[in-house]
Amino acid sequence: MSSFANSSHATHSTLVRYILIGWFVPAVVVSVAAFIDFCEYIELTIGYGQFGSCWIGNRNALLVLFVAPVSLVLFLNVVFFITSVYRIRSSIVETKRYFVGQSHSWNGQQIYMVFKMSITFGFMWILGLLETFISSYVLSFIFAIASACQGPVMLASTASNTIKRKRNSTKNVQSNL
């Protein structure tokens, strides 16, 4: 019972840490940028709301406040993807070797799922980066729609994988009867 409680506590603390990173860090960056932009005593301009849109109007500020952080996140996503693939593969190989005694071959379905999600969410940010250099209303519109759809895409992907797993487990149970 204590291991379950420790596991639950570790999961909760990990979730809290991710929430703080995911919400607090961007909130601090946007708050500082907005303060600098709207403060009359600071000469630096960010340009929020210039050209009739709720976006960064100053090109240099755009590079520092959007392009640099997004590029860093995309790079880290590649690093995390490679790490995830390695760990999933290692886990599958070890599980098969320990429980089943099978060879070192492994199923790439988990890798495909991680790759699909990386492409889906990375594509949106690549569009955002392209839009900063091309300044196209079409790209800006697609970027806005793609950012708004991240949650529903994640929900659909997760639900689809859950349904597939349930169908496969039902087929396996029926075939064993």
Long-range contacts (C-beta under 8 A, 24 or more apart in sequence): 29-65, 29-69, 33-61, 33-65, 53-140, 55-140, 62-132, 63-132, 66-128, 66-132, 67-129, 67-132, 70-125, 70-128, 70-129, 71-129, 73-125, 74-122, 74-125, 74-126, 74-129, 77-118, 77-121, 77-122, 81-114, 81-115, 81-118, 84-114, 85-111, 85-114, 88-114, 113-157, 113-161, 116-157, 117-154, 117-157, 120-153, 120-157, 121-150, 121-153, 124-150
